[in-house]
């Protein structure tokens, strides 16, 4: 069974990714299992660039196939912000509650029909031998007026999925793990990884 490293220390994201990769022929590790790897700075100008940076560096340092993702929220009324700065929108502390408060304050007075937004995710898989694969997923919705729900993390409590009329944080994990931006990107990647995993 091959080792696969998830290049993240975000416990919510790691849990989500492990669940989505359940049944694949990999022993899954995260950066929590590899404390010698330093924090990787995201210096790219796009989700794809950031995902590849994290995956490349981790693959080089561990010698293992590495999976990294970069994702964020794009709000139409804010010209696509916060985008690649989603996790640190309110500051370098990456505080989910502060990010949500800032976003809601910027959208104060913006009517429902103009609060359209989407979560976008790019997943990168990098093999130490130099193979690089990326996939992308998008989940459309709109920004609510207040946080709702206790599932999920990040902007989930204020992102309403129109199809369900619920925020991402109100959806049970088994539903979110089918419709989310990360789920869509990973479903594409998992199909590719299945072939790689079966090779050894």
C-alpha angles and dihedrals in degrees: 000000000000123000117242120192121208104211096220142091093197102118094203092051094044091051091048093048093047090052092049091050095046112135095025117126096253140107100227122216131174133201087266085070091048106050093166091073110092126225108283116226115227102224099158127113096225141035089254094053093048094048091050093047092054094044095046096050094045093047090051093049097044104031089226134115104269133205120200132168136193119196141161150155124279115198116194095207088056095048092255097315140175086031114140089003093059098115093048098033093125095034145309092290089080091222110178095202093048091048092052093047092050092049094048091049091052090051095048109137094014108129124235096257091057096048095084116146144154140212112229126193133184118193119199126195117194126184117203088239089065105264110144126187129174132188131182136211133185132196117193124211143115139263116259127215098247138014116273132177137031103234124091130015141248114031093347094110093059101035111094118204103214095208090063101026087228135108118254087250091057093053116093113248093249090059095042090050089061102043107030124109089244092049092052093048092045094047088060091045094045090058089055094043092051089066092046093047092052089057090069 
